[in-house]
Amino acid sequence: MLGILAGALQALGYGLYVRQSLRHEIEPNSATWFMFAYGTALLGVLEFSRGAEWELLLLPAVCATFSIGVAFICWKRGTLRWPEEWQDQLAFVADVVLTLCYMGAWRLTKSGVLDESERGYANLIFLICSNLTTLTAFLPLIRGAKQNSACERSWPWVVWTCSYTILGVATFAKEGLWTELMIYPVLNAILHARVAWLANRH
């Protein structure tokens, strides 16, 4: 039930964000949302490969779907382009490399070079690295919110912070504290709370 609640709150946050974006009350950071759209989808695949149950995958699935929608809004406005800052470029390249590595590991497993246990260890490393790219994906958004808090509104980020916190509790209940699946909700709860605080200054 907690996983379902987390997914529902995630959708609610996106409903608020998309609505405010379409009203031009929010100016989504194109670099960050471009990486969200790509990176969250990759993360969902990796968590699925690690055996996460569907309740824990609901939030990443909602996030990936709506992130693509926000990236589409940026594209329609003509703001979706190749990131200008080297940190943003590095984050995107890291996601591409992770995807290629994951596909390579899958291919090696199918061809019999890697057994299933070896592929499991490879997926664990990719999952951790993919979560770490979340930090760099947030950099342009946090930098922009620091410079101009008016470009964001706090309520969607508050809702998302609650959503990730609930997902963390659900993950703890299902998997325990010391699991790589805890990285995603904990890291995102912290980062979303940071943006909510910055946007609240407006």
C-alpha positions as CSV (number, residue, x, y, z in Angstrom):
1,M,0.0,0.0,0.0
2,L,2.9,2.4,0.8
3,G,4.4,1.8,-2.7
4,I,1.0,2.6,-4.3
5,L,0.6,5.7,-2.2
6,A,4.1,6.8,-3.2
7,G,3.2,6.4,-6.9
8,A,-0.1,8.2,-6.5
9,L,1.7,11.2,-4.8
10,Q,4.3,11.2,-7.5
11,A,1.5,11.5,-10.1
12,L,-0.1,14.2,-8.1
13,G,3.1,16.2,-8.0
14,Y,3.5,15.9,-11.7
15,G,-0.1,17.0,-12.2
16,L,0.7,20.2,-10.3
17,Y,4.0,20.7,-12.1
18,V,2.7,20.1,-15.6
19,R,-0.3,22.4,-14.9
20,Q,1.9,25.2,-13.6
21,S,4.3,24.7,-16.5
22,L,1.5,25.0,-19.1
23,R,0.4,28.2,-17.4
24,H,4.0,29.5,-17.5
25,E,4.1,29.8,-13.7
26,I,7.1,27.4,-13.9
27,E,10.0,27.4,-16.3
28,P,11.3,23.8,-16.3
29,N,15.1,23.5,-16.5
30,S,15.5,21.7,-19.9
31,A,18.9,20.2,-19.1
32,T,17.7,18.5,-15.9
33,W,14.4,17.3,-17.4
34,F,16.1,15.9,-20.4
35,M,18.3,13.8,-18.1
36,F,15.4,12.9,-15.9
37,A,13.5,11.5,-18.9
38,Y,16.4,9.4,-19.9
39,G,17.9,8.5,-16.6
40,T,14.7,7.5,-14.7
41,A,13.7,5.1,-17.4
42,L,17.1,3.5,-17.2
43,L,16.9,3.3,-13.4
44,G,13.5,1.6,-13.6
45,V,14.9,-1.1,-15.9
46,L,17.9,-1.6,-13.6
47,E,15.7,-1.9,-10.5
48,F,13.5,-4.3,-12.3
49,S,16.5,-6.4,-13.2
50,R,17.5,-6.4,-9.5
51,G,14.2,-8.0,-8.6
52,A,12.3,-5.0,-7.1
53,E,8.6,-5.8,-6.6
54,W,6.1,-3.9,-8.7
55,E,5.0,-1.8,-5.8
56,L,8.5,-0.4,-5.5
57,L,8.7,0.1,-9.3
58,L,5.4,2.1,-9.5
59,L,7.0,5.4,-8.5
60,P,10.0,5.2,-10.9
61,A,7.6,4.2,-13.7
62,V,5.3,7.2,-13.0
63,C,8.4,9.5,-12.7
64,A,9.9,8.2,-16.0
65,T,6.6,8.7,-17.9
66,F,5.9,12.2,-16.7
67,S,9.5,13.3,-17.0
68,I,9.3,12.5,-20.7
69,G,6.1,14.7,-20.7
70,V,7.9,17.6,-19.1
71,A,10.8,17.2,-21.5
72,F,8.3,17.3,-24.3
73,I,7.0,20.6,-22.9
74,C,10.6,21.9,-23.0
75,W,10.9,20.7,-26.6
76,K,7.7,22.4,-27.7
77,R,9.0,25.7,-26.2
78,G,12.3,25.3,-28.0
79,T,14.3,25.1,-24.8
80,L,15.3,21.4,-25.0
81,R,18.8,21.3,-26.3
82,W,22.2,19.7,-25.7
83,P,23.4,20.9,-22.2
84,E,25.8,23.7,-22.2
85,E,27.6,23.1,-18.9
86,W,30.2,20.3,-18.8
87,Q,28.7,18.8,-15.6
88,D,25.4,18.4,-17.4
89,Q,27.1,16.8,-20.4
90,L,29.0,14.4,-18.2
91,A,25.8,13.2,-16.5
92,F,24.1,12.5,-19.8
93,V,27.2,10.7,-21.1
94,A,27.3,8.6,-17.9
95,D,23.7,7.5,-18.5
96,V,24.5,6.5,-22.1
97,V,27.6,4.5,-20.9
98,L,25.5,2.8,-18.2
99,T,23.0,1.8,-20.8
100,L,25.6,0.4,-23.1
101,C,27.2,-1.5,-20.2
102,Y,23.9,-3.0,-19.2
103,M,23.1,-4.1,-22.7
104,G,26.6,-5.6,-23.0
105,A,26.2,-7.5,-19.8
106,W,22.8,-8.8,-21.0
107,R,24.3,-9.9,-24.3
108,L,27.2,-11.6,-22.6
109,T,24.8,-13.5,-20.3
110,K,22.7,-14.6,-23.3
111,S,25.8,-15.8,-25.1
112,G,26.9,-17.7,-22.0
113,V,30.0,-15.7,-21.2
114,L,28.5,-14.4,-18.0
115,D,26.4,-16.5,-15.7
116,E,23.3,-15.1,-14.0
117,S,25.1,-14.5,-10.7
118,E,27.8,-12.5,-12.5
119,R,25.2,-10.5,-14.3
120,G,23.5,-9.8,-11.0
121,Y,26.7,-8.2,-9.6
122,A,27.1,-6.2,-12.8
123,N,23.5,-4.9,-12.5
124,L,24.2,-3.9,-8.9
125,I,27.1,-1.8,-9.9
126,F,25.1,-0.1,-12.7
127,L,22.2,0.5,-10.4
128,I,24.4,2.3,-7.9
129,C,26.1,4.4,-10.6
130,S,22.8,5.3,-12.2
131,N,21.5,6.6,-8.8
132,L,24.6,8.7,-8.4
133,T,24.0,10.4,-11.8
134,T,20.8,11.8,-10.1
135,L,23.2,14.1,-8.2
136,T,24.6,15.6,-11.4
137,A,21.1,15.7,-13.1
138,F,19.9,18.0,-10.3
139,L,22.9,20.4,-10.7
140,P,21.4,22.6,-13.4
141,L,18.0,22.7,-11.7
142,I,19.5,23.6,-8.3
143,R,21.8,26.2,-9.9
144,G,18.9,27.8,-11.7
145,A,16.7,27.8,-8.6
146,K,19.5,29.5,-6.6
147,Q,19.8,32.2,-9.3
148,N,16.1,32.7,-9.7
149,S,13.7,31.0,-7.3
150,A,10.7,32.3,-9.3
151,C,11.4,29.7,-12.0
152,E,10.1,27.0,-9.7
153,R,7.2,26.6,-7.3
154,S,7.6,24.7,-4.0
155,W,4.4,22.6,-3.8
156,P,5.2,20.0,-6.5
157,W,8.6,19.5,-4.9
158,V,7.1,19.1,-1.4
159,V,4.7,16.5,-2.7
160,W,7.5,14.6,-4.4
161,T,9.6,14.8,-1.2
162,C,6.7,13.1,0.7
163,S,6.4,10.6,-2.1
164,Y,10.1,9.5,-2.0
165,T,10.0,9.5,1.8
166,I,7.0,7.0,1.7
167,L,8.8,5.0,-0.9
168,G,11.8,4.8,1.4
169,V,9.6,3.5,4.2
170,A,8.1,0.9,1.8
171,T,11.5,-0.2,0.6
172,F,12.7,-0.5,4.2
173,A,9.7,-2.7,5.0
174,K,10.2,-4.9,2.0
175,E,14.0,-5.0,1.7
176,G,15.5,-3.7,4.9
177,L,17.8,-0.8,5.4
178,W,21.0,-2.1,3.9
179,T,20.0,-2.6,0.3
180,E,21.0,-0.8,-2.8
181,L,17.3,-0.1,-3.5
182,M,17.3,2.4,-0.6
183,I,19.7,4.7,-2.5
184,Y,17.0,5.9,-4.9
185,P,14.3,7.1,-2.4
186,V,16.7,8.5,0.1
187,L,18.8,10.5,-2.4
188,N,15.7,11.8,-4.2
189,A,13.9,12.8,-1.0
190,I,17.0,14.9,0.0
191,L,17.3,16.5,-3.5
192,H,13.6,17.2,-3.9
193,A,13.5,18.8,-0.4
194,R,16.4,21.0,-1.4
195,V,14.6,22.3,-4.5
196,A,11.4,22.8,-2.5
197,W,13.3,24.9,0.0
198,L,15.0,27.0,-2.7
199,A,11.6,27.5,-4.5
200,N,9.9,28.5,-1.3
201,R,12.1,31.7,-1.1
202,H,10.0,33.2,-3.9
